[in-house]
Amino acid sequence: MQKVVLATGNAGKVRELASLLEDFGLDIVAQTELGVDSAEETG
């Protein structure tokens, strides 16, 4: 199974995208599950 990492920590967004892509056999995870910090939004 391929893993797709979303650049978000928002669990709702992860669930929504996972639901949309479930037929493709992808493992959708948030960046926070992999210990990646959020990018600073400066602009």
N, CA and C of each residue as an Amber inpcrd file, in Angstrom:
protein
   129
   0.8500000  -1.1770000   0.0000000   0.0000000   0.0000000   0.0000000
   0.8970000   1.2420000   0.0000000   0.5720000   2.1920000  -0.8510000
   1.3310000   3.4430000  -0.8900000   0.8270000   4.3930000   0.1830000
   1.7500000   5.1500000   0.7360000   1.4170000   6.1120000   1.7780000
   1.4780000   7.5160000   1.1890000   0.4450000   8.3160000   1.4670000
   0.4000000   9.7170000   1.0640000   0.4150000  10.5480000   2.3350000
   1.3770000  11.4610000   2.4170000   1.4990000  12.3190000   3.5890000
   0.9000000  13.6730000   3.2590000  -0.1000000  14.0760000   4.0340000
  -0.7240000  15.3840000   3.8440000  -0.0010000  16.4170000   4.6840000
   0.2120000  17.5770000   4.1110000   0.8790000  18.6660000   4.8270000
  -0.1430000  19.3800000   5.7000000  -0.6480000  18.6480000   6.6900000
  -1.6310000  19.1890000   7.6150000  -1.6220000  18.3620000   8.8920000
  -2.0740000  18.9690000   9.9460000  -2.2820000  18.2560000  11.1930000
  -3.7660000  18.1580000  11.5060000  -4.5900000  18.6290000  10.5810000
  -6.0330000  18.6750000  10.7530000  -6.6310000  17.2890000  10.4950000
  -7.0940000  16.6550000  11.5640000  -7.6280000  15.2920000  11.4560000
  -8.8510000  15.2310000  10.5480000  -9.6490000  16.2800000  10.5300000
 -10.8300000  16.3120000   9.6660000 -10.4610000  16.2850000   8.1970000
  -9.4340000  17.0260000   7.8350000  -8.9690000  17.0340000   6.4430000
  -8.4260000  15.6690000   6.0500000  -7.7050000  15.0380000   6.9570000
  -7.1430000  13.7150000   6.6810000  -8.2710000  12.7080000   6.4720000
  -9.2700000  12.7180000   7.3420000 -10.4120000  11.8010000   7.2040000
 -11.1480000  12.0280000   5.8870000 -11.3770000  13.3150000   5.5430000
 -12.1060000  13.6370000   4.3210000 -11.3650000  13.1320000   3.0820000
 -10.0810000  13.3970000   3.0090000  -9.3130000  12.9610000   1.8440000
  -9.1830000  11.4410000   1.8080000  -9.0110000  10.8170000   2.9620000
  -8.9240000   9.3540000   3.0170000 -10.2220000   8.7300000   2.5040000
 -11.3440000   9.3340000   2.8430000 -12.6350000   8.8410000   2.3810000
 -12.7580000   8.9640000   0.8610000 -12.2960000  10.0830000   0.3160000
 -12.3670000  10.3050000  -1.1300000 -11.4630000   9.3520000  -1.9110000
 -10.3430000   8.9590000  -1.3060000  -9.3470000   8.1530000  -2.0120000
  -9.3310000   6.6830000  -1.6090000 -10.3080000   6.2420000  -0.8020000
 -10.2780000   4.8810000  -0.2690000 -10.2710000   3.8070000  -1.3550000
 -10.8680000   4.0650000  -2.4970000 -10.9120000   3.0600000  -3.5620000
  -9.5570000   2.8470000  -4.2370000  -8.6040000   3.7210000  -3.9770000
  -7.2890000   3.6210000  -4.6020000  -6.2720000   2.8730000  -3.7420000
  -6.6700000   2.4600000  -2.5510000  -5.7860000   1.6820000  -1.6920000
  -4.6060000   2.4690000  -1.1530000  -4.8280000   3.7510000  -0.8640000
  -3.7640000   4.6030000  -0.3420000  -3.8970000   4.7520000   1.1650000
  -2.7810000   4.8080000   1.8350000  -2.7360000   5.0570000   3.2770000
  -2.4760000   6.5550000   3.4590000  -3.4870000   7.2970000   3.8980000
  -3.3850000   8.7500000   4.0450000  -3.0240000   9.0700000   5.4930000
  -1.9430000   9.8190000   5.6850000  -1.5190000  10.2010000   7.0330000
  -1.2050000  11.6950000   7.0770000  -1.3200000  12.2590000   8.2600000
  -0.9710000  13.6620000   8.4720000   0.5200000  13.7690000   8.7600000
   1.0890000  14.9030000   8.4170000   2.5210000  15.1130000   8.6620000
   2.8490000  14.9730000  10.1400000   1.9100000  15.3210000  10.9990000
   2.1590000  15.2460000  12.4360000   2.3460000  13.8030000  12.9090000
   1.7540000  12.8350000  12.1900000   1.9340000  11.4220000  12.5430000
   3.3680000  10.9620000  12.3080000   4.0960000  11.7020000  11.4890000
   5.4800000  11.3470000  11.1710000   6.4720000  12.2500000  11.8810000
   5.9630000  13.0970000  12.7740000   6.8390000  13.9750000  13.5370000
   7.3140000  15.2000000  12.7810000   6.6210000  15.5470000  11.6900000
   6.9910000  16.7230000  10.9040000   6.2230000  17.9260000  11.4380000
   6.9480000  18.9760000  11.7880000   6.3100000  20.1920000  12.2900000
   5.6290000  20.9480000  11.1600000   4.6370000  21.7520000  11.5140000
   3.9640000  22.6000000  10.5340000   4.8980000  23.7030000  10.0760000
   4.7460000  24.0750000   8.8160000   5.5430000  25.1780000   8.2750000
   5.0170000  26.4980000   8.8260000   5.9130000  27.4300000   9.0600000
   5.5160000  28.7430000   9.5330000   4.8720000  29.5070000   8.3820000
   3.6770000  30.0380000   8.6360000   2.9820000  30.8240000   7.6200000
   3.2930000  32.2930000   7.8640000   4.0510000  32.8800000   6.9550000
   4.5030000  34.2590000   7.1590000   3.9730000  35.2250000   6.1120000
   3.1840000  34.7420000   5.1940000   2.8540000  35.6520000   4.1410000
   1.5070000  35.7320000   3.6830000
